[in-house]
Amino acid sequence: MKLSIVIPAYNEEATIEHLIRHVQAVDLGTIEKEIIVVNDGSRDGTGQVLRQLTGIRHLSHERNSGKGSALTTGFQAATGDMILIQDADLEYDPSDYAAVI
């Protein structure tokens, strides 16, 4: 079983690395995690931060197309049996994944 976690990101340089580390640390037992981050045309250092991280799939839009478009890109790339959306600003707590599943 695989869970795809799609993270749309726009100008999230300040929080993106912390968020991804938190998502990576979540223990889901036998469920594999696929972390897909869609950089939606950020103008800050979000893209640079993402290029330095390992254990994620990093996709990019050249210009900002909106959250819906970023999610669509992420959904199309997802290979999991289930998909969760995780906002890059930590609006949702990754520790709740097991309860949601």
Residue frames as qw, qx, qy, qz and C-alpha x, y, z in Angstrom:
[[0.000, 0.891, 0.453, 0.000, 0.00, 0.00, 0.00],
 [0.444, 0.059, 0.026, 0.894, 1.33, 3.44, -0.93],
 [0.031, -0.869, -0.398, 0.293, 0.19, 6.90, 0.14],
 [0.430, 0.414, 0.180, 0.782, 0.92, 9.81, -2.21],
 [0.231, -0.754, -0.332, 0.518, 1.18, 13.11, -0.36],
 [0.404, 0.590, 0.310, 0.626, 0.75, 16.05, -2.73],
 [0.336, -0.657, -0.232, 0.634, 2.08, 19.39, -1.52],
 [0.369, 0.779, 0.249, 0.442, 1.30, 22.48, -3.61],
 [0.522, -0.530, -0.131, 0.655, 3.81, 25.22, -2.78],
 [0.320, 0.770, 0.192, 0.518, 3.91, 28.89, -3.67],
 [0.079, 0.698, -0.308, 0.642, 6.47, 31.16, -1.97],
 [0.829, -0.527, -0.091, -0.164, 6.90, 28.80, 1.00],
 [0.532, 0.522, -0.517, 0.421, 10.67, 29.17, 1.44],
 [0.233, -0.544, 0.505, -0.629, 10.24, 29.81, 5.18],
 [0.723, -0.207, 0.459, -0.474, 8.28, 26.60, 5.94],
 [0.838, 0.326, -0.316, -0.303, 8.81, 24.04, 3.17],
 [0.437, 0.385, -0.781, 0.224, 11.88, 22.26, 4.51],
 [0.277, -0.181, 0.703, -0.630, 10.42, 21.96, 8.02],
 [0.783, 0.150, 0.125, -0.591, 7.15, 20.64, 6.59],
 [0.770, 0.360, -0.502, -0.158, 8.84, 18.03, 4.41],
 [0.199, 0.338, -0.827, 0.402, 11.00, 16.82, 7.30],
 [0.496, -0.056, 0.545, -0.673, 7.84, 16.50, 9.40],
 [0.843, 0.265, -0.107, -0.456, 6.05, 14.55, 6.64],
 [0.597, 0.414, -0.685, 0.054, 9.07, 12.28, 6.19],
 [0.021, -0.303, 0.791, -0.530, 9.15, 11.56, 9.94],
 [0.732, -0.072, 0.187, -0.651, 5.55, 10.36, 10.13],
 [0.100, -0.182, 0.978, 0.027, 5.45, 6.60, 10.75],
 [0.717, 0.119, -0.086, -0.681, 2.65, 4.88, 8.86],
 [0.783, -0.151, 0.593, -0.112, 3.81, 1.35, 9.54],
 [0.606, 0.065, 0.700, 0.372, 3.76, -0.72, 6.39],
 [0.424, 0.841, 0.335, -0.014, 2.30, 2.08, 4.26],
 [0.578, 0.031, 0.214, 0.787, 4.92, 3.54, 1.90],
 [0.070, 0.854, 0.217, -0.467, 4.93, 7.33, 1.45],
 [0.515, 0.365, 0.362, 0.686, 5.45, 9.13, -1.85],
 [0.123, -0.750, -0.225, 0.610, 5.98, 12.88, -1.29],
 [0.434, 0.486, 0.446, 0.613, 5.24, 15.03, -4.34],
 [0.142, -0.677, -0.195, 0.696, 5.90, 18.77, -4.06],
 [0.430, 0.634, 0.446, 0.462, 4.64, 21.03, -6.84],
 [0.267, -0.429, -0.059, 0.861, 6.41, 24.39, -6.84],
 [0.327, 0.746, 0.572, 0.095, 3.77, 26.61, -8.42],
 [0.383, 0.710, 0.126, 0.578, 5.99, 29.34, -9.88],
 [0.529, -0.754, -0.193, 0.339, 7.40, 30.59, -6.57],
 [0.359, 0.842, -0.097, 0.391, 9.39, 33.82, -6.76],
 [0.434, -0.792, 0.400, -0.155, 11.25, 33.28, -3.49],
 [0.070, 0.552, -0.831, -0.016, 13.78, 30.56, -2.67],
 [0.842, -0.034, 0.370, -0.390, 11.27, 27.69, -2.53],
 [0.870, 0.454, -0.183, -0.065, 12.68, 26.03, -5.64],
 [0.301, 0.636, -0.638, 0.312, 16.24, 26.23, -4.34],
 [0.490, -0.361, 0.645, -0.463, 15.23, 24.63, -1.03],
 [0.912, 0.150, 0.213, -0.318, 13.37, 21.83, -2.83],
 [0.716, 0.573, -0.397, 0.037, 16.33, 21.04, -5.09],
 [0.073, 0.568, -0.721, 0.389, 18.46, 20.42, -1.99],
 [0.667, -0.218, 0.515, -0.491, 16.05, 17.95, -0.37],
 [0.220, 0.183, -0.930, -0.232, 16.07, 14.20, -0.88],
 [0.089, 0.234, 0.933, -0.259, 13.24, 11.70, -0.66],
 [0.380, 0.606, 0.370, -0.593, 10.73, 13.83, -2.56],
 [0.453, 0.429, 0.570, 0.534, 9.49, 14.22, -6.12],
 [0.065, -0.602, -0.095, 0.790, 9.84, 17.88, -7.03],
 [0.381, 0.552, 0.598, 0.439, 7.74, 19.20, -9.92],
 [0.149, -0.433, -0.088, 0.885, 7.60, 22.83, -11.05],
 [0.359, 0.812, 0.447, 0.108, 5.35, 25.24, -12.88],
 [0.486, 0.253, 0.065, 0.834, 7.23, 28.04, -14.62],
 [0.140, -0.315, 0.072, -0.936, 4.64, 30.56, -13.50],
 [0.251, 0.105, 0.731, -0.625, 1.99, 30.58, -10.81],
 [0.318, -0.162, -0.710, -0.606, -1.12, 28.79, -12.02],
 [0.612, -0.383, 0.086, -0.687, -2.99, 28.48, -8.72],
 [0.437, -0.310, 0.781, -0.322, -3.48, 25.79, -6.13],
 [0.846, 0.272, 0.314, -0.335, -5.93, 23.79, -8.25],
 [0.677, 0.651, -0.339, -0.055, -3.45, 23.56, -11.09],
 [0.019, 0.587, -0.770, 0.249, -0.63, 22.54, -8.73],
 [0.647, -0.108, 0.656, -0.372, -2.85, 19.84, -7.24],
 [0.855, 0.451, 0.048, -0.252, -3.79, 18.56, -10.70],
 [0.444, 0.671, -0.589, 0.075, -0.09, 18.28, -11.60],
 [0.235, -0.424, 0.799, -0.357, 0.57, 16.41, -8.36],
 [0.789, 0.103, 0.453, -0.402, -2.41, 14.07, -8.82],
 [0.790, 0.553, -0.201, -0.172, -1.27, 13.20, -12.35],
 [0.327, 0.607, -0.694, 0.204, 2.20, 12.31, -11.04],
 [0.558, -0.384, 0.583, -0.450, 0.95, 10.31, -8.05],
 [0.531, 0.193, -0.800, -0.204, 1.41, 6.54, -8.09],
 [0.146, -0.123, 0.808, -0.558, -0.09, 5.74, -4.68],
 [0.169, -0.394, -0.894, -0.129, -3.19, 3.80, -3.79],
 [0.200, -0.842, -0.463, 0.190, -4.36, 6.81, -1.75],
 [0.354, 0.461, 0.016, 0.814, -3.71, 10.55, -2.06],
 [0.329, -0.761, -0.401, 0.389, -3.58, 13.19, 0.67],
 [0.276, 0.784, 0.044, 0.554, -3.20, 16.93, 0.18],
 [0.597, -0.521, -0.261, 0.552, -0.76, 18.68, 2.52],
 [0.164, 0.967, 0.059, 0.188, -0.56, 22.47, 2.49],
 [0.662, 0.337, -0.297, 0.600, 3.01, 23.78, 2.61],
 [0.092, -0.612, 0.252, -0.744, 2.20, 26.26, 5.40],
 [0.192, 0.008, -0.889, 0.415, 1.50, 23.45, 7.91],
 [0.538, -0.201, -0.025, -0.818, -2.25, 24.16, 7.98],
 [0.934, -0.153, -0.195, -0.256, -2.70, 20.41, 8.39],
 [0.413, -0.645, 0.632, -0.115, -0.67, 18.35, 10.87],
 [0.560, 0.360, -0.721, -0.194, 1.14, 15.40, 9.24],
 [0.098, -0.172, 0.890, -0.410, 0.80, 13.54, 12.55],
 [0.619, 0.208, 0.397, -0.645, -2.90, 13.14, 11.70],
 [0.424, 0.344, -0.673, -0.498, -2.27, 11.02, 8.56],
 [0.103, -0.008, -0.990, 0.092, -2.87, 7.69, 10.30],
 [0.277, 0.386, 0.636, -0.608, -6.23, 8.90, 11.62],
 [0.463, 0.496, -0.169, -0.715, -7.26, 10.19, 8.19],
 [0.327, 0.256, -0.854, -0.314, -6.31, 6.92, 6.51]]
